[in-house]
Amino acid sequence: MNTTVAPDSSPEQVQLMARLRRMMMIAGVTTSVAIAVLLVAIGYRLFKGEGSAASGPDITAVLPKGARIVATAAAGDRLAVTVDIGGATEIRTFDAKTLKPTGRLRFAVEP
C-alpha cells in the first residue's frame, strides 16, 4: 500500500499559516461585533422609539358652530387645516407630534 506523506513545512510556511489564522480570527471577531452592533441598534429603535402620533392620546379640536373643514395638509412637522367659518376662510396649523395649535391665519373679504 502506497501512502503519500506530506513533507514537513518550512519555517516560512509555518509563519505564513500562523499569520493567516490570526488574520482570519480578526476578521471573524470584527464581523461578529458588527452584527451585534446592528442587532442592538435595531432593538433600540424598536423598544425605545418615539412611536407614532396615532398611539398618543385622543385630542378633540373644537370648531365654532357652523364651521366646516374644507381641506387638510401635512408638511414636515406641521399639519394645516383649512376651515370655512360662516363664509370666512381660516387656516389653522398644528404641531404634527404633539397636535398643539401653532398658528391661525384668517382671511376676510373687503367690505
C-alpha positions as a printed Julia matrix, in Angstrom:
111×3 Matrix{Float64}:
   0.0    0.0    0.0
   1.38   3.34  -1.04
   0.65   6.27   1.21
   1.62   9.82   0.47
   3.02  11.69   3.4
   3.08  15.47   3.31
   6.55  16.8    3.75
   7.32  18.86   6.81
   6.51  22.53   6.4
   9.29  25.01   6.22
   9.57  27.7    8.93
   8.34  30.32   6.41
   5.21  28.25   5.69
   4.52  27.76   9.39
   4.89  31.51   9.96
   2.6   32.26   6.99
  -0.08  29.85   8.27
   0.07  31.41  11.75
  -0.34  34.89  10.24
  -3.27  33.67   8.12
  -5.0   32.16  11.15
  -4.52  35.39  13.11
  -6.0   37.49  10.26
  -8.99  35.14   9.97
  -9.62  35.43  13.72
  -9.54  39.23  13.5
 -11.97  39.17  10.55
 -14.33  36.82  12.41
 -14.33  38.91  15.59
 -14.86  42.12  13.59
 -17.82  40.6   11.73
 -19.35  39.32  14.99
 -19.04  42.74  16.63
 -20.6   44.44  13.59
 -23.59  42.07  13.61
 -24.04  42.56  17.38
 -23.99  46.37  16.99
 -26.57  46.15  14.19
 -28.89  43.98  16.29
 -28.56  46.32  19.27
 -29.38  49.35  17.09
 -32.47  47.65  15.66
 -33.63  46.55  19.12
 -33.11  50.05  20.5
 -35.23  51.59  17.75
 -37.99  49.03  18.29
 -38.25  49.38  22.05
 -37.14  52.97  22.72
 -38.56  54.71  19.63
 -40.81  57.73  19.88
 -43.75  55.86  18.42
 -46.34  57.31  16.12
 -48.66  60.21  16.84
 -51.64  57.85  16.41
 -50.64  55.93  19.52
 -50.93  59.07  21.67
 -54.0   60.36  23.47
 -57.16  61.3   21.61
 -57.44  65.04  21.05
 -60.59  66.93  20.11
 -60.26  70.3   18.4
 -63.33  72.44  18.9
 -64.57  74.44  15.9
 -67.05  77.32  16.07
 -70.68  76.48  15.45
 -71.44  76.19  11.72
 -67.78  75.77  10.74
 -66.67  73.03   8.38
 -63.28  71.65   7.42
 -62.51  72.37   3.76
 -59.04  70.8    3.42
 -56.15  69.32   5.37
 -52.45  69.1    4.54
 -49.24  67.9    6.17
 -45.85  69.49   5.57
 -42.8   68.47   7.57
 -43.67  68.7   11.25
 -46.85  70.77  10.75
 -50.48  69.99   9.97
 -52.62  72.6    8.25
 -56.42  72.56   8.42
 -58.46  74.91   6.23
 -61.75  75.82   7.9
 -64.77  77.68   6.48
 -66.47  79.66   9.26
 -69.66  81.32   8.03
 -68.14  82.33   4.68
 -64.74  83.37   6.08
 -61.78  81.1    5.42
 -59.24  80.31   8.13
 -56.11  78.14   8.16
 -55.13  76.61  11.48
 -51.73  74.94  11.92
 -50.79  72.27  14.45
 -47.56  70.58  15.51
 -47.62  67.09  13.98
 -46.13  65.31  17.02
 -47.99  66.98  19.87
 -51.05  68.2   17.92
 -50.88  71.53  19.78
 -52.03  74.62  17.83
 -49.13  76.65  16.43
 -50.88  79.34  14.45
 -54.01  80.71  12.85
 -54.36  82.66   9.59
 -57.7   84.35   8.88
 -58.9   85.55   5.5
 -61.62  88.17   5.22
 -63.39  89.77   2.25
 -63.04  93.52   1.9
 -66.28  95.42   2.51
